[in-house]
């Protein structure tokens, strides 16, 4: 068993000594500091006050802050594997203005995946997509996980239509919920678990065929419906006769969640490094350009060593000259995927 205390793609923030013992044949990456889920909370009765943020890492902390009856969405996020839940307490009279203020407040906080604690309020799916797109333009990158009502889940066409409407590399649309004992969760409610699973998974691992802690799904798809749903960009849970699992971990654009997360990580990490160590700090000459290229290449090679990507090229752009205060780099690499479709030809 490997003992891992630090992640080469997301180094711990706190001062200290961190040690990794690894099996030489299997190098794995933990989710690290990337595993933060942002979530509004509409109902709370504990110590929490309205219109404030609370960072939750353990169920016990959530219970004290928000009350036992109100923490199921937070528990599902943590159960999915997220390291933290960044909770925003929604004022008692939610309306369009309240949700705008909530989203603007989240913009000043670090998180990796956003999800609602309840089935998405009417009109807020589109508003959340617009918000995500605006934040991408402003270099704040995250993913959004959404779902629908139990009524929506009963008709695959409704869930697939939502996937089409929410088409984006950074958005996941769950179209199936499930049951645990006598409790049934709609896809909108169970989106919190999927958000936690996405935030908590390593960027070199796929969630495809990952088992989820449900007894059954609330709508079993026929094969033709599965094929149609995947073509629309729907994130499906299926019962394979023994367990409930993710059919294919894709975003609404059809991009693999693994690819979406690695792209976000690369863009975020390189931008932060440039901002903290290079912009305004080094000369735009041959030595400075070489230092920047070397730093980016070394970072990408770390990801290559951990099975995220390969075939790395980092060089000055030959089309746009790097002069004055401008530096143009040409970066390319090939994303690595997980084995998800295995085809056998057997001769007898």
HELIX and SHEET records of a PDB file:
HELIX    1   1 UNK A   32  UNK A   34  5                                   3    
HELIX    2   2 UNK A   59  UNK A   66  1                                   8    
HELIX    3   3 UNK A   68  UNK A   70  5                                   3    
HELIX    4   4 UNK A   72  UNK A   80  1                                   9    
HELIX    5   5 UNK A   96  UNK A  106  1                                  11    
HELIX    6   6 UNK A  124  UNK A  137  1                                  14    
HELIX    7   7 UNK A  150  UNK A  153  1                                   4    
HELIX    8   8 UNK A  156  UNK A  165  1                                  10    
HELIX    9   9 UNK A  187  UNK A  200  1                                  14    
HELIX   10  10 UNK A  223  UNK A  232  1                                  10    
HELIX   11  11 UNK A  257  UNK A  277  1                                  21    
HELIX   12  12 UNK A  286  UNK A  305  1                                  20    
SHEET    1   A 2 UNK A   3  UNK A   4  0                                        
SHEET    2   A 2 UNK A  20  UNK A  21 -1                                        
SHEET    1   B 6 UNK A  53  UNK A  56  0                                        
SHEET    2   B 6 UNK A  84  UNK A  89 -1                                        
SHEET    3   B 6 UNK A  36  UNK A  41  1                                        
SHEET    4   B 6 UNK A 113  UNK A 115  1                                        
SHEET    5   B 6 UNK A 143  UNK A 146  1                                        
SHEET    6   B 6 UNK A 171  UNK A 173  1                                        
SHEET    1   C 3 UNK A 183  UNK A 185  0                                        
SHEET    2   C 3 UNK A 178  UNK A 180 -1                                        
SHEET    3   C 3 UNK A 216  UNK A 217 -1                                        
SHEET    1   D 2 UNK A 237  UNK A 239  0                                        
SHEET    2   D 2 UNK A 244  UNK A 246 -1                                        
SHEET    1   E 2 UNK A 309  UNK A 316  0                                        
SHEET    2   E 2 UNK A 329  UNK A 335 -1                                        
END                                                                             
